């Protein structure tokens, strides 16, 4: 629809065009798996592939051979990707439904706090606490739908 690209920017109120804290939280949440991937791959940085360095030609096989905290960082990466859709949908639905923005922002920030805790607890191999952090993050995502 070509007319959409020609819409006067003043047609939409400024409030509706402003980025919210929750919108920035979406960006941060999208970067979390990438950070986890970097942590997982850090063992192979600076080494040649034949010396055990990261194999960009076959990254999944290389990552599958990791152990310890690097393997847990790779698992945290996968889980971080899995948590994204529900969180993003929750923020967008809450905003679309006109939920109190301060509440939406607080839930989004809480989600990030619990996800950061989850990643740290995953790396530290503290499974029971990690599960609590995961559950709290999930609760924040679900609460966004009812904000």
C-alpha positions as CSV (number, residue, x, y, z in Angstrom):
1,X,0.0,0.0,0.0
2,X,2.0,3.0,-1.3
3,X,-0.2,5.5,0.6
4,X,1.1,4.2,3.9
5,X,4.6,5.4,3.1
6,X,3.3,8.9,2.3
7,X,1.3,9.4,5.6
8,X,2.1,12.6,7.3
9,X,4.1,11.8,10.5
10,X,1.9,14.3,12.4
11,X,-1.2,12.2,11.6
12,X,-0.4,9.9,14.6
13,X,-0.2,11.5,18.0
14,X,3.3,11.8,19.5
15,X,2.4,9.6,22.4
16,X,1.6,6.7,20.1
17,X,5.0,7.1,18.3
18,X,7.1,7.2,21.5
19,X,9.2,4.2,22.5
20,X,8.3,3.0,25.9
21,X,10.5,1.3,28.5
22,X,8.7,-2.0,27.6
23,X,9.6,-1.5,23.9
24,X,13.3,-1.1,24.9
25,X,13.0,-4.2,27.0
26,X,11.9,-6.1,23.9
27,X,15.2,-5.0,22.2
28,X,17.2,-6.1,25.2
29,X,15.4,-9.4,25.4
30,X,16.2,-10.0,21.7
31,X,19.9,-9.4,22.4
32,X,20.1,-11.8,25.4
33,X,20.3,-15.0,23.2
34,X,23.1,-13.4,21.2
35,X,25.1,-12.6,24.4
36,X,24.5,-16.2,25.6
37,X,25.8,-17.5,22.2
38,X,28.9,-15.3,22.6
39,X,29.5,-16.7,26.1
40,X,29.1,-20.2,24.8
41,X,31.5,-19.6,21.9
42,X,34.1,-17.7,24.0
43,X,36.1,-20.9,24.6
44,X,36.9,-21.0,20.9
45,X,37.7,-17.4,20.3
46,X,41.3,-16.7,19.3
47,X,42.1,-20.3,18.4
48,X,42.3,-21.9,15.1
49,X,39.6,-24.4,14.2
50,X,42.1,-27.3,14.1
51,X,43.2,-26.3,17.7
52,X,39.7,-26.4,19.0
53,X,38.6,-22.9,18.0
54,X,35.1,-22.1,17.0
55,X,34.1,-23.8,13.8
56,X,31.9,-21.4,11.9
57,X,31.6,-24.0,9.1
58,X,29.9,-26.4,11.4
59,X,28.8,-24.3,14.4
60,X,26.0,-26.6,15.8
61,X,28.3,-29.6,15.9
62,X,31.0,-27.5,17.6
63,X,28.5,-26.2,20.2
64,X,27.2,-29.8,20.8
65,X,30.7,-30.8,21.9
66,X,30.9,-28.1,24.6
67,X,30.8,-29.0,28.3
68,X,30.5,-27.2,31.6
69,X,29.4,-23.6,31.7
70,X,29.9,-23.2,28.0
71,X,27.3,-25.9,27.3
72,X,25.0,-24.3,29.8
73,X,25.5,-20.9,28.1
74,X,24.4,-22.5,24.8
75,X,21.4,-24.0,26.5
76,X,20.6,-20.6,28.0
77,X,20.8,-19.2,24.5
78,X,18.2,-21.7,23.2
79,X,15.9,-21.0,26.2
80,X,16.2,-17.3,25.7
81,X,15.0,-17.6,22.1
82,X,12.1,-19.8,23.4
83,X,11.1,-17.2,25.9
84,X,10.9,-14.3,23.4
85,X,7.6,-14.9,21.5
86,X,5.4,-15.0,24.6
87,X,7.2,-11.9,26.1
88,X,7.0,-9.9,22.9
89,X,3.4,-10.8,22.3
90,X,2.6,-9.9,25.9
91,X,4.1,-6.5,25.7
92,X,2.4,-5.8,22.3
93,X,-1.0,-7.1,23.4
94,X,-0.9,-5.1,26.7
95,X,0.0,-1.9,24.8
96,X,-2.6,-2.5,22.1
97,X,-5.3,-3.1,24.8
98,X,-4.4,0.2,26.5
99,X,-3.0,-1.3,29.7
100,X,-1.5,1.1,32.2
101,X,2.0,1.8,30.7
102,X,3.7,2.0,34.0
103,X,2.5,-1.5,34.8
104,X,3.5,-2.8,31.4
105,X,7.0,-1.3,31.9
106,X,7.3,-2.8,35.3
107,X,6.4,-6.2,34.1
108,X,8.8,-5.9,31.2
109,X,11.6,-4.8,33.4
110,X,10.8,-7.6,35.9
111,X,10.9,-10.1,33.0
112,X,14.4,-8.9,32.0
113,X,15.6,-9.1,35.6
114,X,14.3,-12.7,36.0
115,X,15.8,-13.6,32.6
116,X,19.2,-12.2,33.6
117,X,19.0,-14.0,36.8
118,X,18.0,-17.2,34.9
119,X,21.1,-16.9,32.7
120,X,23.4,-16.3,35.6
121,X,22.0,-19.2,37.6
122,X,22.2,-21.4,34.5
123,X,25.9,-20.6,34.1
124,X,26.5,-21.2,37.8
125,X,24.7,-24.6,37.6
126,X,22.1,-23.7,40.2
127,X,19.2,-25.7,38.7
128,X,16.5,-25.2,41.4
129,X,17.0,-21.4,41.6
130,X,17.2,-21.3,37.9
131,X,13.8,-22.9,37.7
132,X,12.4,-20.3,40.0
133,X,13.8,-17.5,37.9
134,X,12.4,-19.1,34.8
135,X,8.9,-19.5,36.4
136,X,8.9,-15.8,37.5
137,X,9.9,-14.7,34.0
138,X,7.1,-16.8,32.6
139,X,4.7,-15.3,35.1
140,X,5.7,-11.8,34.0
141,X,5.1,-12.6,30.3
142,X,1.6,-14.1,31.1
143,X,0.7,-11.2,33.4
144,X,1.3,-8.8,30.5
145,X,-1.7,-10.3,28.8
146,X,-3.9,-9.4,31.7
147,X,-2.3,-6.0,32.7
